[in-house]
Amino acid sequence: MTGVRIGWHMADIKTAIGLMSGTSMDGIDVALVRTDGEAIVERGAFLSVPYEPAFRDRLKQALEDARAIRHRDERPGALSRMERDLTLRHADAVRLFLERQNQKPGDIDLIGFHGQTVLHRPDEALTVQLGDGTLLAAETGIDVVYDMRANDMVHGGQGAPLVPVYHQALAHQISAEDWPVCFVNIGGISNLTFLDRDGTIIGFDSGPGNTLIDQWVEAHAGIPYDDGGRIASEGSVVMALAERYLANSFFTAETRRSLDRNDFRPPEGHEAELSDGARTLAFVSAAAILKSAGHLPSLPKTYVICGGGRLNRTIMADLVRLAGEKGATVLTAEQAGFDGDAMEAEAWAYLAVRSARGLALTFPGTTEVLEPVSGGVLAPSVILRTPRLVLTRWSDGDEERLVELHGTPETSAYVGHGKPWDRHYARERLAGWRTGFHRHGCSTLKLITASGSQFVGRAGISWYEDAQVHQLAYSIVQSNWGKGYASEIASALVGWFFEAEIGQRLEAMAHVDNAASLHILKKIGFREIDTRSVRGEPCRFFEMTRAGYADFAKERPSRNPTS
């Protein structure tokens, strides 16, 4: 991995995957980042998974269907099916990425999921990104942060751009003499981030990027984009047409606003021939960036160009010329030491970590939000689901849950060191369970209600290296005793262990005085094998073998988990 480390603290570092499907609608970008959500950024692997033409056509139709949306939770037409299909494609992209990197879901702490923007009306405080974070978490087994734009709008912001805070983290790698720096992402819509040494951070959409060019060449040449700007390179700028675009009130308004893909429309077919149209729109993309930069407090010395537009040589040539006239240097992301294809996906990984830590995603200078605000919705991963319960991974701060679970003499008598748990001891146990999950793919996990509204306890199967055995364990919050939760999750875990072929033999134990646990283990099919001393306390040990499970499952087929 490449990047910058400032003040390395291992406990603060998260490994996150960012997923981006942008306004160009050409595919899913997947990027890995290790970060604390602040100054530490280590950029990892990147993968781009293209959409096939038929799916791109469905996305285009989704843009049309979305025009009818008046409330952000509406899904008219085929949008509900589209949202599910899109999410499943993102899940497939994550699985492909992990497979190619020889990694497991347990190696990843978070996914930052952008989804597909189908409607963005900042003047109405309305933004819609298709993508089901809960479904993605269930499909991948990884916690997902999604819907990161909406809270900005609730607090008076435009909902875009969100990437500037990531640019700020990267910009420390650029020499001081090259500041102020302006990062420009040329995607379907272009946006810029202005950074100065005094901490100034300003960001806004700067105008049409690739979207007009893509629409033009698709309509008149039947291809999805102008590869490298080759079509444009054969044409001439139709200045009257270019000036019409650049005279749009978007460029002269005192207030910067975020753009929807449909705010600028491609020319009519009679206004230019193919190459002249492509050349004109390439010039508009470049000139729009410089025109919008006129709203900045000072002129940038360096422009760092990211996104697919940096590969269009015609756009880049215009940018170099126009910026040079103002004494500025233009660099591609790669020339500055970054990855221009991966940057937005990397940003979404970085933003997911910031969201999970409650750090601001947007600022008055980037979206005109009233004050710096965080955002995003956390969808916990689903490791195992039963009709009433979900087993998921632990989150930061969950030591408080464990103190709630085992904080009294009665609730701690048969677990751990046999004394009420404090935050320090709970934190140690959490660290051990997390390490076990990363190494073996199974461990003690957090148990919540299926709705996600209530903490129920902990449960799981752990591998003990010294004894070479898998062992089942569970504990339920005292207020939920007597509801059958322990039997439900224990039975489901046993079913998962043998159905997934984790091992051939499973152990469990209970203190000789813990009548409730002894009853449950016998009820779900365990066979008692002996009594041993554990930390000086007598405990009864039980086992279940694959053959024993098969026999028991025939008698009670309903024991299997739902997922």
N, C-alpha and C positions, 0 to 999 in steps of 0.2 A: 504494500500500500504506500501511497505517496501523500505528503501533506506537511503540515506544520504542527509542532507541539509547543505549547506554552504552558508551563506549570502542570506537568503530567501527574494526574491522580487517577490510578486505575479504577477506584470505586465509582468515579463519576462518568466513566466512559461507557457508551452504549454502542452496540453494533446495529445499524439500521439499514433497511432497504428502502429506497425511494422509487416510486412508480409514477411515471408521467405519460399521459396521452394528451398531446397538445392540440392546438387549434388547427394544425396542419392535417391531423387525423391520419397520419401515415403508419402509426404503430405504437407499441408500448416500449418505453425506455426504462431499463432496470439498472439501478446503480447502488453500490454498497459504500457506506460511510461509517467510520468509527469516530465518534464525537462526544463531547460533553454538552453540545448545544451552545457553546460559547466560543472560546478562542481555539480549542483543540479540534482540528479537522484532519482526518486521515482518509484520503480518497482511495477506494478500492476498485474492484472489477466493475465492468459495464457490459450490458447486453441490450441490443435493440431487436425487438420482435415485430416484424412488419405485419400489418393487416393485409389480407388478400382483397382484391378489388371489390368483391361482392359485399364484404363486411364494411368497407369504406362507403359503399353506396347506402348501406343501412344507416351508417352514422350521419350521412348527409340528410337522409330522410328524417332522422331524429331531430336535426336542427329545425326542420320545417314543422314537425309535430310539436316541438317545444315552444313555438311562437304562441300557442294557445295557453300556455301556463300563466296563471295569475298568482298562485301561491306555490312556494318552492317544493312542497311535498306532492304536488300533482304530477301525474304521469299519464297524460292523454295519449291516445293512439296506441302505437306499439312500444311506447317508452318503457313500460314495466318489463316487458320481455327483453328489450334492448339492454336495460340496466343489469338484468341478471346475466345475460350472455356476455356483456362487457366485463362484468366482475369475474366470471369464470375464466375468461381469457387472461385476465390479470393473474389469477391464481395459477393458471398453466405457465405463465411467464415466470412467476416466482419459482415454481418447481423446476423448470428448465434451467434457470439461473443457478439454483442451489446444486442441481445435478452437475452442471458444468464446472462449478467451483468446488465440487466434492465437499459440500457442506450440508448440514441438517437444519431443519426448522429450529431446533434447540440452540443453534449457534447464533440465531438472530433475535435481538430484543424487541424490535419494533419494525413495522412497515409504515411508511408514509404514503398514503394513497390519495392521489389527486383526483382520479376519475376523469370523465370527459365533460368539459364544459359545453352545454347545449344552449344555454341562455345566460346572458349577463347584462342586466339593466341597472347600473349603479344609481341612476336617478330615481328608480323605484325601490331601491334597497333590495333588489332581487337578483340572486345568482343561483344557478342550478348546475351542479356537476353530477352526472350519472355515475353511480358506483355504490354498491352495498357493502359498507365496511364490515358489518356483522357477518355477512356471507363470506367475505374474503378471509376474515379471521378464522371462521369455521373450516374453510377449505385448506388453509395453509398451516393452521396450528400456531400462528404467530399473532401477537397483539397488533392491532391496526389502528392508526390515527388517521382520520379522514374528515371531510367537510371542514377544512381549515379556513375557508374564506368567510363563512356566514357571520361569525361573531364580530368580525371587523365591521361589517355592514350594520349590525345591531348597534354598534357604538359610533355610527356616523361616518364610517369609512367607505371607500369605493370597492373594497373587496379584492383589490389588485393594485400594484403587484406585491407578491409575498416574498420574492426571491432576494430583494435587497439586503436583508440581514445576513443571508448566506454570502453574498458578494463581499460584505463587510468583513466577514471572517476570513475570506480568501485573500483580501487585498493586502494584508500584512506582508505578503510575499513580493509585492511590487516595490521597487526602490523609491525612497522618499522624494528624489528629484523628479520623478515621473508623475507626481500628484499635482492637482486633483485628478482622480481616476474616474472614468465613466465606463461601467460595464453595460454592454448592449446585447440583449438577446433578440436575434432576428428569427422569430418563429412565424406562425401565421400572422400574429400581431407582434410588433416590436415593442420592447420596453427597455428603459434604461435605469441605471442606478448610479447616482453621483455620490462620490465619497471624497471628503477632504480630511486633512490631517487633524483638524480641530474636532473631529467626531461627527461632522455633518453627514447625514445620510438622507438622500432625497431619491425618490423613485416614482416613475409614472410611465404609463404607456405612451409611446412616442409616435405611433401611427401604423399604417399597414406594413407588414413585413413580407412574408412569402405568399400570403393568402390570395392577393389579387393576381399575382403571376401564375400561381397554381390553377386558379379558376380560369384564367385566360387561355393558357396552353391546353388545359383539359377540354375546354369548349371548342377550341379551334384546331388542335392537333391531336386530340384523343390520347394524350399522355398526362400523367398525374402532376408532373413538375418539370421545370426547365433545368435539366441536369447540367450543373456547372455554369449556367448562364449562357449556354451555347446558342440557343435561339436568339436571345437578346443581343448577343455579340454581333449578329448579322444585321441588326436593324439600326434605326436612328430614332432619337427622341422626338416625339411629336410634342413640341413645347406647349402648344395651346392646351393639349390634354393634360400634361403634367402640371401646368399652372392651375388648371381647374381643381385638381386634387389638392394641391398645396395651398389653395385659397380657402379650403374648408375651415369653417369656424373653429373646429377642434384645435387648430394650430395657433389661433389668435386669442382664444378665450383666456381670461386671467386665471381661471381655475382649471387645473389639470384634472382629467377624468379618465377612468378606465374604459376600454373599448370592447365592444362585442364584435364577433367576426363579421356581422352583417352591417356594421356602421359604414363601411366603405364597400362599394359594389364595383365589379369589373366594368370596363368600357363596353359599349355596344359594338357589335361586330363590324359595323360600317365606319367606326371611328379610326380604325387603324388596321393595317394588315398584320399577319402573325408576328413577324420578327420586330416590327416597329412597336407593336403593342407591348411585347415582352420587354423591349429596350426601355420604353417609356415608364413602365411600371417598376422596373429595376431602379431607374433613376429616382422615381418617387419614393421608393423604399429608403434609399440612401439620403435623399434630400430631407425627408420627413424627420430622420434622426437628428440632423444638424439643425433643422428649424425648431424642433422641440427642445433641443439643448439650449436654445436661446432663452428659455425660461429659467435656466439654472443661475445660481448666484454668481458664478464665475465660470470662465471657459475651461473645460478639461484640457489637461496636457496630454493625456493618454486615453484612447478608446480601446477597450478590450471586447472583441466581437465574438459572441457565442451563438449557438443555435444553427439550424440548417442554412440560414442565409449567408453565413460566412463562407459556404462552399460555392456560392454563386459569384464567379469571378467578376461579372459585370457590376453587381452591387458593390463588391469590395473595391473595385477600381474607382467607382464614383465616390465611395466613402473616403478613400485615401486622398483623392483630389480635393474634395470639399473640406475635409478636416484640415488638410495641409494648408489650405488658404487661410485658415484661422490659427496656424502654428501648432497644430496638434498632430500626434502620431497615432496611427491605427495599427493595432496588433490583433491577430487571431488569438483565440483562447490558447491554442497550442504554443504560439510564439511567446505567450506570457507564462507558460508552464502549467496550463490547465487542460481540461478535456471539454471542448465546446459541445460535443454531442451529449455528454453525460451531465452537464452542469445543472440543468433543471431537475433531473431525476435525483441528483445528489442533493440539491436544495430541499427536495421534499423529504428525504431521509433526515437531513439536518433539522428541518422544521418539526418533524415528528418528535424528535428528542426534545426540542425546545417546548413543544406543546405538553409532552409528558411531564416536564419539569415546571410547567406553569410560567415559562418565560414568554416575553412579548414576541409576537410574530410580525406585527405591523406597528407603524409609528405615524405621528402626524405628518412627517415629511415624506412618507411613502404612499399612504393611502388617504391622507387627510382625516384619519380617525381622530377623535377628540383627544385621546391620550393613548399611550402604548398599551396594547391589549394582546393577550394570548388568544388561543382559539383551537378548534379541532374537537373531535369526538373520539374517545377511546373505546374501541370494540375489543374486549378481551378475547384471547384465543380460546378455542374450545378443544381441549384435549380429549374429553369424554363427556357425553351427554346422556342423561337418563330422563324419564318423563318429568321429574321435578327438579333435577340438579344439573349443574355444569361444573366440570373440573377444568380449571384454567391455571395459568402461570401466575406466580407472585409478582407484585408490583412494588415499586419503591414506597416505603412508608407502611408496608403491611405488617411490620413488627407490632404495630398498635393492635392489629387484628389478633395476633397471637397472644398478646397480653390479655386481650378480652377473652380468648379461648382458654388460656391456662394460667390466669392471674390469681386464682384462689387456691387454698389448700385442697379443696374438694376436687377441683378440675385439673390439678397438677399431680395428684397423688400417684398415678400409674404411668406417667409419661416423663421423658427427659430425666432431669436430675432429681425428680420427685418433690421439688419445691416450686412455689409460685414463680412464674416466669416474669422477668422484667424486660425492658426494651433491649438491654445489652445482650442478654441470653437469647432473646427472640431473634435478634439480628444475626447472631452466630448461627443459629439453626437455619435461618433463611439462606444464609450464604452457603451452607453445606448442601441444602436441598437444591439450590440453583446450580451449584457445581455438579451435583449428581445428575441433574437433568441434562446439562450440556454434554456431559461425558457419555451417558448411557441412554438418554432418551426417555427415561422414566425416573420418578422420584416422588417425594411428597409434594402435593400441589394444593392450590387454594380451591375450596369448595364453596360455590355460591348457588343461589336459587336460579332456576332456568331463566327467569326474567332479568337476572343480574342485579336485583334490587337489594339482596340481603346476603351477608356473609354467613355461611353455615358451619364452616370448620375447615379441616384439612384431611386429605386422604391421598393415597397413592401406593405405588409399588417401588421399592428401592432395591438396588443391587449392592450387596455387602461383599466386597472383594475378599476380605480375610476369610469369611466363611463360605465363599462361593455359592451364595444363595440369594434368591429374590424373596423379599418379605413384604407382605401387605400390612398397611397401617392406616388408621383413621381416628379422628376425634371430632366430636360435634359440640358446638356451642351449647352451653347448659340450657339456655332458653328454648332450644330445639330438641331437647331430649324427649323421647317418647313418641316422636313423629315417624319413626321408621327410616330416617335418613341414613343411618349407619348401615343398616341391612341393604338398602337400595344401592348405595355407592359401592359397598364392599362386594356385593354380588356382581355389579357391572364391571368392576375392576378385574375380578376373577375371569369373567367372560372375555374381556378385552385381552387379558394376558395370554390365555390359551388360544383364542381365535386368531390373534395376531402372531401366534407362534413365537412369543418372546422367550419362553423357556419351557422346560419339561416338568419343572417342579416349583411349587410356590409354598412358602412358609408363612405362618402368622403366629403371634404370641399374645397372651394376655396375663395380667397378674392374677394369682390364684383367688384374690378377693374381688376381682372385677367381674361380677356375675353377668352384667349386661353384655360385655364383649365375649365372654365364654359362650353365652347363649347364641349370640349372632354367628360366631364361627362355626358352631355345630349346625346351626340352622341352614347355612349356605353351603354345607357339604364338606367342611374340613374334618380331617381325622386327627385326633389327639395322638401325639407320639411320645412325649415325655415331659418331665418337669425339670427346669434348670434354674440356676441362680443368675439373675441379671442385676448387676450393681448391688449385690447383697440381698435382693428381693426374689422370692420364689415366683416363677412364671411358668405357665403351661404352654407348651409348643404344639403347633398343629401343622399339618401338611396337606397339600392337594397335588396329585399328579395329573398328568394329561389324561391317563386312562380313567382316573377317578372323576375328573371333570366331565369327560364324555358320558360316563354312566349317569352322573347327577343331572347333566344338561338334558338328557333324554326324558328324565322324569319331570323337569321344570324348565321347559324351553323359554319361558318368559324372562329368564334371568339375564338374557343378553342385553347389552346397552343399545341405545338407538343410534349411536354414532361413535 
